[in-house]
Amino acid sequence: MATAFYTRSATFVQGSTTLPGKYFTSPKIFALELDHIFYRRWLCAGRVSQISHPGDYFLAEIGNENLIVTRDKQNRLHVFYNVCRHRGTRLCEETSGRFSGSIQCPYHAWTYALDGRLIGAPLMQDTEGFDRQYFPLHSAAVAEWEGFIFINLSQDPEPLHSYLSPLMGRFSRFKLAQLQSAGRIEYQVNANWKLIFQNYSECLHCPTLHPGLARLSPFQSGENDLFEGPFLGGYMEIVEDAGSLTMSGRVCGLPIGDLPAEDQKRVYYYSIYPNMLLSLHPDYVMVHTIWPRSPSKTTISCEWFFHPASFQQSGFDPNEAINFWDLTNRQDWHICEMSQAGVSSRAYQPGPYSSRESISAAWDREYLRSLK
């Protein structure tokens, strides 16, 4: 991924090094990451538009947990564990769809309302002490930010607006909630999830790995405005007026919001710990969500969003952006897989970060803090 988060706004800590190899290969550390990070932090699960009607749902998989993200008849968002309260059977197999008014277990037909209440339990009426009100679906916290759905599996999570307080209002000019999806690609990458973030956090590799990108956005351009903590990033410059990061180098959609002149010549890149990458272009937004599957395997979902009016424009071609980043993504995923192979070697030792990799080093610091 291509970012230039090493500029004068960042504070480089002398002596910063890459993480030891065990952090990329150890099953014990991976289990610790799930428990301390992915089962406790707010995670971006998708978009509100994916479940725009009551009964719409999609599944989210976090470590060993499978969750149903849905909307009830009062239009309220819910997240339920995909586990029947009777025998523990998975309720849903399809990754997305629409419930016909209720959620029914395929095993013994226990049936739940869209708000999680148990409303049907065949042949349980003669079971002494059984009361349906004590057997709702287990739920998780859910909240919305800028049109994105966030979920949290901890018992008593910090409110999302508090967790994201450094980002509140920061992106209002981009009108993120109104944007419409033009495409999504899911990638299976044979690399540790942290290598994906570290790659996103610097552009020192861009001239070598992404010559097409480097021509449109010089790797030494830009400046950071978030350079410590769980949210990191800043902007890079676009070389041409009315340009963007597309196959042609020109914008391929309408401005996505109320953008001042300087934003029409910039791309903003932010990592939102622990599973979201937000890339804001003048004419579209690209979002990655990162889902660790094992110490050496990661699922990455990438989606592109445009101004709704762009879809009515003659000649509108979102593939100008999608194809550009699909190529760039695959270049990055390949080098991350090569990195995974290298850090798995007995010969690997932590190497020194340069001052141009200050955001990668800052990301490591936040990661290590979150394991405590």
Order of alpha helices (4+ residues) and beta strands (2+ residues): alpha-alpha-beta-beta-beta-beta-beta-beta-beta-beta-beta-beta-alpha-beta-alpha-alpha-alpha-beta-beta-beta-beta-beta-beta-alpha-alpha
